[in-house]
């Protein structure tokens, strides 16, 4: 049986032996009780790590990644990358590894501007170009997914209030 003490011991072993900055930072942030100055040093290393650089290099000028906005049916092998195929998948990865809007990196800032632009477009023409077929339920569902991601990046965002009220 895995006890709390054993779990912390395993997390400490991972932290001590791992040389990969992103994994080391995530283990320290989520599982270990390290002083703030040590976490700040790890964060600076993490922001220079290869996973953050790859996210930055694969993001385009507008704040999105290759492929569709959000798709589970896209089987095009040319657009597959190491860990993402769609913008929402890449943003989920950014948030999972610990990127924040306040970071020196402009990854989330560009993406937030891109998602806000989709929601501000009341005709949803930007959203319609990602949708194939005649399913009228896809537009509200994707609007909800975009609003949910905006809230994850920047909590209490004013653009999402109306959408929240509509879904309630």
Contact map, one row per residue, 1 for C-alpha under 8 A:
111000000000000000000000000000000000000000000000000000000000000000000000000000000000000000000000000000000000000000000000000000000000000000000000000000000000000000000000
111101100000000000000000000000000000000000000000000000000000000000000000000000000000000000000000000000000000000000000000000000000000000000000000000000000000000000000000
111111100000000000000000000000000000000000000000000000000000000000000000000000000000000000000000000000000000000000000000000000000000000000000000000000000000000000000000
011111110000000000000000000000000000000000000000000000000000000000000000000000000000000000000000000000000000000000000000000000000000000000000000000000000000000000000000
001111111000000000000000000000000000000000000000000000000000000000000000000000000000000000000000000000000000000000000000000000000000000000000000000000000000000000000000
011111111100000000000000000000000000000000000000000000000000000000000000000000000000000000000000000000000000000000000000000000000000000000000000000000000000000000000000
011111111110000000000000000000000000000000000000000000000000000000000000000000000000000000000000000000000000000000000000000000000000000000000000000000000000000000000000
000111111111000000000000000000110000000000000000000000000000000000000000000000000000000000000000000000000000000000000000000000000000000000000000000000000000000000000000
000011111111100000000000000000000000000000000000000000000000000000000000000000000000000000000000000000000000000000000000000000000000000000000000000000000000000000000000
000001111111110000000000000000000000000000000000000000000000000000000000000000000000000000000000000000000000000000000000000000000000000000000000000000000000000000000000
000000111111111000000000001000110000000000000000000000000000000000000000000000000000000000000000000000000000000000000000000000000000000000000000000000000000000000000000
000000011111111100000000000000010000000000000000000000000000000000000000000000000000000000000000000000000000000000000000000000000000000000000000000000000000000000000000
000000001111111110000000000000000000000000000000000000000000000000000000000000000000000000000000000000000000000000000000000000000000000000000000000000000000000000000000
000000000111111111000001001000000000000000000000000000000000000000000000000000000000000000000000000000000000000000000000000000000000000000000000000000000000000000000000
000000000011111111000011001100000000000000000000000000000000000000000000000000000000000000000000000000000000000000000000000000000000000000000000000000000000000000000000
000000000001111111000000000000000000000000000000000000000000000000000000000000000000000000000000000000000000000000000000000000000000000000000000000000000000000000000000
000000000000111111100000000000000000000000000000000000000000000000000000000000000000000000000000000000000000000000000000000000000000000000000000000000000000000000000000
000000000000011111111011000000000000000000000000000000000000000000000000000000000000000000000000000000000000000000000000000000000000000000000000000000000000000000000000
000000000000000011111001000000000000000000000000000000000000000000000000000000000000000000000000000000000000000000000000000000000000000000000000000000000000000000000000
000000000000000001111111000000000000000000000000100000000000000000000000000000000000000000000000000000000000000000000000000000000000000000000000000000000000000000000000
000000000000000001111111100000000000000001001100100000000000000000000000000000000000000000000000000000000000000000000000000000000000000000000000000000000000000000000000
000000000000000000011111110000000000000000000100101000000000000000000000000000000000000000000000100000000000000000000000000000000000000000000000000000000000000000000000
000000000000001001011111111000000000000000000000000000000000000000000000000000000000000000000000000000000000000000000000000000000000000000000000000000000000000000000000
000000000000011001111111111100000000000001000000000000000000000000000000000000000000000000000000000000000000000000000000000000000000000000000000000000000000000000000000
000000000000000000001111111110000000001001100100000000000000000000000000000000000000000000000000000000000000000000000000000000000000000000000000000000000000000000000000
000000000000000000000111111111000000000000000000000000000000000000000000000000000000000000000000110000000000000000000000000000000000000000000000000000000000000000000000
000000000010011000000011111111110000000000000000000000000000000000000000000000000000000000000000000000000000000000000000000000000000000000000000000000000000000000000000
000000000000001000000001111111111100001000000000000000000000000000000000000000000000000000000000000000000000000000000000000000000000000000000000000000000000000000000000
000000000000000000000000111111111100001000000000000000000000000000000000000000000000000000000000000000000000000000000000000000000000000000000000000000000000000000000000
000000000000000000000000011111110000000000000000000000000000000000000000000000000000000000000000000000000000000000000000000000000000000000000000000000000000000000000000
000000010010000000000000001111111000000000000000000000000000000000000000000000000000000000000000000000000000000000000000000000000000000000000000000000000000000000000000
000000010011000000000000001111111100000000000000000000000000000000000000000000000000000000000000000000000000000000000000000000000000000000000000000000000000000000000000
000000000000000000000000000110111110000000000000000000000000000000000000000000000000000000000000000000000000000000000000000000000000000000000000000000000000000000000000
000000000000000000000000000110011111011000000000000000000000000000000000000000000000000000000000000000000000000000000000000000000000000000000000000000000000000000000000
000000000000000000000000000000001111111000000000000000000000000000000000000000000000000000000000000000000000000000000000000000000000000000000000000000000000000000000000
000000000000000000000000000000000111111100000000000000000000000000000000000000000000000000000000000000000000000000000000000000000000000000000000000000000000000000000000
000000000000000000000000000000000011111110000000000000000000000000000000000000000000000000000000000000000000000000000000000000000000000000000000000000000000000000000000
000000000000000000000000000000000111111111000000000000000000000000000000000000000000000000000000000000000000000000000000000000000000000000000000000000000000000000000000
000000000000000000000000100110000111111111100000000000000000000000000000000000000000000000000000000000000000000000000000000000000000000000000000000000000000000000000000
000000000000000000000000000000000001111111110000000000000000000000000000000000000000000000000000000000000000000000000000000000000000000000000000000000000000000000000000
000000000000000000000000000000000000111111111000000000000000000000000000000000000000000000000000000000000000000000000000000000000000000000000000000000000000000000000000
000000000000000000001001100000000000011111111100000000000000000000000000000000000000000000000000000000000000000000000000000000000000000000000000000000000000000000000000
000000000000000000000000100000000000001111111110000000000000000000000000000000000000000000000000000000000000000000000000000000000000000000000000000000000000000000000000
000000000000000000000000000000000000000111111111000000000000000000000000000000000000000000000000000000000000000000000000000000000000000000000000000000000000000000000000
000000000000000000001000000000000000000011111111100000000000000000000000000000000000000000000000000000000000000000000000000000000000000000000000000000000000000000000000
000000000000000000001100100000000000000001111111100100000000000000000000000000000000000000000000000000000000000000000000000000000000000000000000000000000000000000000000
000000000000000000000000000000000000000000111111100110000000000000000000000000000000000000000000000000001000000000000000000000000000000000000000000000000000000000000000
000000000000000000000000000000000000000000011111110110000000000000000000000000000000000000000000000000000000000000000000000000000000000000000000000000000000000000000000
000000000000000000011100000000000000000000001111111110000000000000000000000000000000000000000000000000000000000000000000000000000000000000000000000000000000000000000000
000000000000000000000000000000000000000000000001111111000000000000000000000000000000000000000000000000000000000000000000000000000000000000000000000000000000000000000000
000000000000000000000100000000000000000000000000111111100000000000000000000000000000000000000000000000000000000000000000000000000000000000000000000000000000000000000000
000000000000000000000000000000000000000000000111111111110000000000000000000000000000000000000000000000000000000000000000000000000000000000000000000000000000000000000000
000000000000000000000000000000000000000000000011111111111000000000000000000000000000000000000000000000000000000000000000000000000000000000000000000000000000000000000000
000000000000000000000000000000000000000000000000011111111100000000000000000000000000000000000000000000000000000000000000000000000000000000000000000000000000000000000000
000000000000000000000000000000000000000000000000001111111110000000000000000000000000000001000100000000000010000000000000000000000000000000000000000000000000000000000000
000000000000000000000000000000000000000000000000000111111110000000000000000000000000000000000000000000000010000000000000000000000000000000000000000000000000000000000000
000000000000000000000000000000000000000000000000000011111111000000000000000000000000000000000000000000000000000000000000000000000000000000000000000000000000000000000000
000000000000000000000000000000000000000000000000000001111111000011000000000000000000000000000000000000000000000000000000000000000000000000000000000000000000000000000000
000000000000000000000000000000000000000000000000000000111111111111000000000000000000000000000000000000000010000000000000000000000000000000000000000000000000000000000000
000000000000000000000000000000000000000000000000000000001111111111000000000000000000000000000000000000000000000000000000000000000000000000000000000000000000000000000000
000000000000000000000000000000000000000000000000000000000011111100000000000000000000000000000000000000000000010000000000000000000000000000000000000000000000000000000000
000000000000000000000000000000000000000000000000000000000011111100000000000000000000000000000000000000000000011001000000000000000000000000000000000000000000000000000000
000000000000000000000000000000000000000000000000000000000011111110000000000000000000000000000000000000000011111111000000000000000000000000000000000000000000000000000000
000000000000000000000000000000000000000000000000000000000011111111001000000000000000001000000000000000000000011001000000000000000000000000000000000000000000000000000000
000000000000000000000000000000000000000000000000000000000111001111100000000000000000111001000000000000000000000000000000000000000000000000000000000000000000000000000000
000000000000000000000000000000000000000000000000000000000111000111110000000000100000111000000000000000000000000000000000000000000000000000000000000000000000000000000000
000000000000000000000000000000000000000000000000000000000000000011111000010000100000111000000000000000000000000000000000000000000000000000000000000000000000000000000000
000000000000000000000000000000000000000000000000000000000000000001111110010000000000111000000000000000000000000000000000000000000100000000000000000000000000000000000000
000000000000000000000000000000000000000000000000000000000000000100111110000000000000011100000000000000000000000000000000000000000100000000000000000000000000000000000000
000000000000000000000000000000000000000000000000000000000000000000011111000000000000011110000000000000000000000000000000000000000000000000000100000000000000000000000000
000000000000000000000000000000000000000000000000000000000000000000011111110000000000010000000000000000000000000000000000000000000000000000000000000000000000000000000000
000000000000000000000000000000000000000000000000000000000000000000000111110000000000000000000000000000000000000000000000000000000000000000000000000000000000000000000000
000000000000000000000000000000000000000000000000000000000000000000000011111000000000000000000000000000000000000000000000000000000000000000000000000000000000000000000000
000000000000000000000000000000000000000000000000000000000000000000110011111100000000000000000000000000000000000000000000000000000000000000000000000000000000000000000000
000000000000000000000000000000000000000000000000000000000000000000000000111110000000000000000000000000000000000000000000000000000000000000000000000000000000000000000000
000000000000000000000000000000000000000000000000000000000000000000000000011111110000000000000000000000000000000000000000000000000000000000000000000000000000000000000000
000000000000000000000000000000000000000000000000000000000000000000000000001111110000000000000000000000000000000000000000000000000000000000000000000000000000000000000000
000000000000000000000000000000000000000000000000000000000000000000000000000111110000000000000000000000000000000000000000000000000000000000000000000000000000000000000000
000000000000000000000000000000000000000000000000000000000000000001100000000111111000100000000000000000000000000000000000000000000000000000000000000000000000000000000000
000000000000000000000000000000000000000000000000000000000000000000000000000111111111100000000000000000000000000000000000000000000000000000000000000000000000000000000000
000000000000000000000000000000000000000000000000000000000000000000000000000000111111100000000000000000000000000000000000000000000000000000000000000000000000000000000000
000000000000000000000000000000000000000000000000000000000000000000000000000000011111000000000000000000000000000000000000000000000000000000000000000000000000000000000000
000000000000000000000000000000000000000000000000000000000000000000000000000000011111100001000000000000000000000000000000000000000000000000000000000000000000000000000000
000000000000000000000000000000000000000000000000000000000000000000000000000000011111111011000000000000000000000000000000000000000000000000000000000000000000000000000000
000000000000000000000000000000000000000000000000000000000000000011110000000000111011111011000000000000000000000000000000000000000000000000000000000000000000000000000000
000000000000000000000000000000000000000000000000000000000000000011111110000000000001111111000000000000000000000000000000000000000000000000000000000000000000000000000000
000000000000000000000000000000000000000000000000000000000000000111111100000000000001111111100000000000000000000000000000000000000000000000000000000000000000000000000000
000000000000000000000000000000000000000000000000000000000000000000001100000000000000011111110000000000000000000000000000000000000000000000000000010010000000000000000000
000000000000000000000000000000000000000000000000000000000000000000000100000000000001111111111000000000000000000000000000000000000000000000000000000000000000000000000000
000000000000000000000000000000000000000000000000000000100000000010000000000000000011111111111100000000000000000000000000000000000000000000000000000000000000000000000000
000000000000000000000000000000000000000000000000000000000000000000000000000000000000001111111110000000000001001000000000000000000000000000000000000010000000000000000000
000000000000000000000000000000000000000000000000000000000000000000000000000000000000000111111111000000000000000000000000000000000000000000000000000000000000000000000000
000000000000000000000000000000000000000000000000000000000000000000000000000000000000000011111111100000000000000000000000000000000000000000000000000000000000000000000000
000000000000000000000000000000000000000000000000000000100000000000000000000000000000000001111111111000000001000000000000000000000000000000000000000000000000000000000000
000000000000000000000000000000000000000000000000000000000000000000000000000000000000000000111111111100000000000000000000000000000000000000000000000000011000000000000000
000000000000000000000000000000000000000000000000000000000000000000000000000000000000000000011111111000000000000000000000000000000000000000000000000000000000000000000000
000000000000000000000100010000000000000000000000000000000000000000000000000000000000000000001111111000000000000000000000000000000000000000000000000000000000000000000000
000000000000000000000000010000000000000000000000000000000000000000000000000000000000000000000111111100000000000000000000000000000000000000000000000000000000000000000000
000000000000000000000000000000000000000000000000000000000000000000000000000000000000000000000111111110100001000000000000000000000000000000000000000000000000000000000000
000000000000000000000000000000000000000000000000000000000000000000000000000000000000000000000010011111100001000000000000000000000000000000000000000000001000000000000000
000000000000000000000000000000000000000000000000000000000000000000000000000000000000000000000000001111100101100000000000000000000000000000000000000000001100000000000000
000000000000000000000000000000000000000000000000000000000000000000000000000000000000000000000000000111110000000000000000000000000000000000000000000000000000000000000000
000000000000000000000000000000000000000000000000000000000000000000000000000000000000000000000000001111111100000000000000000000000000000000000000000000000000000000000000
000000000000000000000000000000000000000000000000000000000000000000000000000000000000000000000000000001111100000000000000000000000000000000000000000000000000000000000000
000000000000000000000000000000000000000000000010000000000000000000000000000000000000000000000000000000111111000000000000000000000000000000000000000000000000000000000000
000000000000000000000000000000000000000000000000000000000000000000000000000000000000000000000000000010111111110000000000000000000000000000000000000000000000000000000000
000000000000000000000000000000000000000000000000000000110010001000000000000000000000000000000000000000001111111000000000000000000000000000000000000000000000000000000000
000000000000000000000000000000000000000000000000000000000000001000000000000000000000000000100100001110001111111100000000000000000000000000000000000000001000000000000000
000000000000000000000000000000000000000000000000000000000000001000000000000000000000000000000000000010000111111110000000000000000000000000000000000000000000000000000000
000000000000000000000000000000000000000000000000000000000000111100000000000000000000000000000000000000000111111111000000000000000000000000000000000000000000000000000000
000000000000000000000000000000000000000000000000000000000000011100000000000000000000000000100000000000000011111111100000000000000000000000000000000000000000000000000000
000000000000000000000000000000000000000000000000000000000000001000000000000000000000000000000000000000000001111111110000000000000000000000000000000001001000000000000000
000000000000000000000000000000000000000000000000000000000000001000000000000000000000000000000000000000000000111111111000000000000000000000000000000000000000000000000000
000000000000000000000000000000000000000000000000000000000000011100000000000000000000000000000000000000000000011111111100000000000000000000000000000000000000000000000000
000000000000000000000000000000000000000000000000000000000000000000000000000000000000000000000000000000000000001111111110000000000000000000000000010001000000000000000000
000000000000000000000000000000000000000000000000000000000000000000000000000000000000000000000000000000000000000111111111000000000000000000000000000001000000001000000000
000000000000000000000000000000000000000000000000000000000000000000000000000000000000000000000000000000000000000011111111100000000000000000000000000000000000000000000000
000000000000000000000000000000000000000000000000000000000000000000000000000000000000000000000000000000000000000001111111100101100000000000000000000000000000000000000000
000000000000000000000000000000000000000000000000000000000000000000000000000000000000000000000000000000000000000000111111110100000000000000000010011000000000001000000000
000000000000000000000000000000000000000000000000000000000000000000000000000000000000000000000000000000000000000000011111110000000000000000000000000000000000001000000000
000000000000000000000000000000000000000000000000000000000000000000000000000000000000000000000000000000000000000000001111111111000000000000000000000000000000000000000000
000000000000000000000000000000000000000000000000000000000000000000000000000000000000000000000000000000000000000000000011111100000000000000000000000000000000000000000000
000000000000000000000000000000000000000000000000000000000000000000000000000000000000000000000000000000000000000000000000111110000000000000000000000000000000000000000000
000000000000000000000000000000000000000000000000000000000000000000000000000000000000000000000000000000000000000000000110111111110000000000000000000000000000000000000000
000000000000000000000000000000000000000000000000000000000000000000000000000000000000000000000000000000000000000000000000101111111000000000000000000000000000000000000000
000000000000000000000000000000000000000000000000000000000000000000000000000000000000000000000000000000000000000000000100100111111100000000000000000000000000000000000000
000000000000000000000000000000000000000000000000000000000000000000000000000000000000000000000000000000000000000000000100000111111110000000100100000000000000000000000000
000000000000000000000000000000000000000000000000000000000000000000000000000000000000000000000000000000000000000000000000000111111111000000100000000000000000000000000000
000000000000000000000000000000000000000000000000000000000000000000000000000000000000000000000000000000000000000000000000000011111111000000000000000000000000000000000000
000000000000000000000000000000000000000000000000000000000000000000011000000000000000000000000000000000000000000000000000000001111111000000000000000000000000000000000000
000000000000000000000000000000000000000000000000000000000000000000000000000000000000000000000000000000000000000000000000000000111111100001100000000000000000000000000000
000000000000000000000000000000000000000000000000000000000000000000000000000000000000000000000000000000000000000000000000000000011111110000000000000000000000000000000000
000000000000000000000000000000000000000000000000000000000000000000000000000000000000000000000000000000000000000000000000000000000011111000000000000000000000000000000000
000000000000000000000000000000000000000000000000000000000000000000000000000000000000000000000000000000000000000000000000000000000001111100000000000000000000000000000000
000000000000000000000000000000000000000000000000000000000000000000000000000000000000000000000000000000000000000000000000000000000000111111000000000000000000000000000000
000000000000000000000000000000000000000000000000000000000000000000000000000000000000000000000000000000000000000000000000000000000000011111110000000000000000000000000000
000000000000000000000000000000000000000000000000000000000000000000000000000000000000000000000000000000000000000000000000000000000000001111111000000000000000000000000000
000000000000000000000000000000000000000000000000000000000000000000000000000000000000000000000000000000000000000000000000000000000010001111111100000000000000000000000000
000000000000000000000000000000000000000000000000000000000000000000000000000000000000000000000000000000000000000000000000000000110010000111111110000000000000000000000000
000000000000000000000000000000000000000000000000000000000000000000000000000000000000000000000000000000000000000000000000000000000000000111111111000000000000000000000000
000000000000000000000000000000000000000000000000000000000000000000000000000000000000000000000000000000000000000000000000000000000000000011111111100000000000000000000000
000000000000000000000000000000000000000000000000000000000000000000000100000000000000000000000000000000000000000000000000000000100000000001111111110000000000000000000000
000000000000000000000000000000000000000000000000000000000000000000000000000000000000000000000000000000000000000000000010000000000000000000111111111000000000000000000000
000000000000000000000000000000000000000000000000000000000000000000000000000000000000000000000000000000000000000000000000000000000000000000011111111100000000000000100000
000000000000000000000000000000000000000000000000000000000000000000000000000000000000000000000000000000000000000000000000000000000000000000001111111110000000000000000000
000000000000000000000000000000000000000000000000000000000000000000000000000000000000000100000000000000000000000000100010000000000000000000000111111111000000000000000000
000000000000000000000000000000000000000000000000000000000000000000000000000000000000000000000000000000000000000000000010000000000000000000000011111111100000001100100000
000000000000000000000000000000000000000000000000000000000000000000000000000000000000000000000000000000000000000000000000000000000000000000000001111111110000000100000000
000000000000000000000000000000000000000000000000000000000000000000000000000000000000000100100000000000000000000000000000000000000000000000000000111111111000000000000000
000000000000000000000000000000000000000000000000000000000000000000000000000000000000000000000000000000000000000100110000000000000000000000000000011111111110100100000000
000000000000000000000000000000000000000000000000000000000000000000000000000000000000000000000000000000000000000000000000000000000000000000000000001111111111100100000000
000000000000000000000000000000000000000000000000000000000000000000000000000000000000000000000010000000000000000000000000000000000000000000000000000111111110000000000000
000000000000000000000000000000000000000000000000000000000000000000000000000000000000000000000010000110000001000100000000000000000000000000000000000011111110000000000000
000000000000000000000000000000000000000000000000000000000000000000000000000000000000000000000000000010000000000000000000000000000000000000000000000001111111100000000000
000000000000000000000000000000000000000000000000000000000000000000000000000000000000000000000000000000000000000000000000000000000000000000000000000001111111100000000000
000000000000000000000000000000000000000000000000000000000000000000000000000000000000000000000000000000000000000000000000000000000000000000000000000000100111110110000000
000000000000000000000000000000000000000000000000000000000000000000000000000000000000000000000000000000000000000000000000000000000000000000000000000001100111111110000000
000000000000000000000000000000000000000000000000000000000000000000000000000000000000000000000000000000000000000000000000000000000000000000000000000000000001111110000000
000000000000000000000000000000000000000000000000000000000000000000000000000000000000000000000000000000000000000000010011000000000000000000000000001000000000111111100000
000000000000000000000000000000000000000000000000000000000000000000000000000000000000000000000000000000000000000000000000000000000000000000000000001101100001111111110000
000000000000000000000000000000000000000000000000000000000000000000000000000000000000000000000000000000000000000000000000000000000000000000000000000000000001111111111000
000000000000000000000000000000000000000000000000000000000000000000000000000000000000000000000000000000000000000000000000000000000000000000000000000000000000001111111100
000000000000000000000000000000000000000000000000000000000000000000000000000000000000000000000000000000000000000000000000000000000000000000000001001000000000001111111110
000000000000000000000000000000000000000000000000000000000000000000000000000000000000000000000000000000000000000000000000000000000000000000000000000000000000000111111111
000000000000000000000000000000000000000000000000000000000000000000000000000000000000000000000000000000000000000000000000000000000000000000000000000000000000000011111111
000000000000000000000000000000000000000000000000000000000000000000000000000000000000000000000000000000000000000000000000000000000000000000000000000000000000000001111111
000000000000000000000000000000000000000000000000000000000000000000000000000000000000000000000000000000000000000000000000000000000000000000000000000000000000000000111111
000000000000000000000000000000000000000000000000000000000000000000000000000000000000000000000000000000000000000000000000000000000000000000000000000000000000000000011111
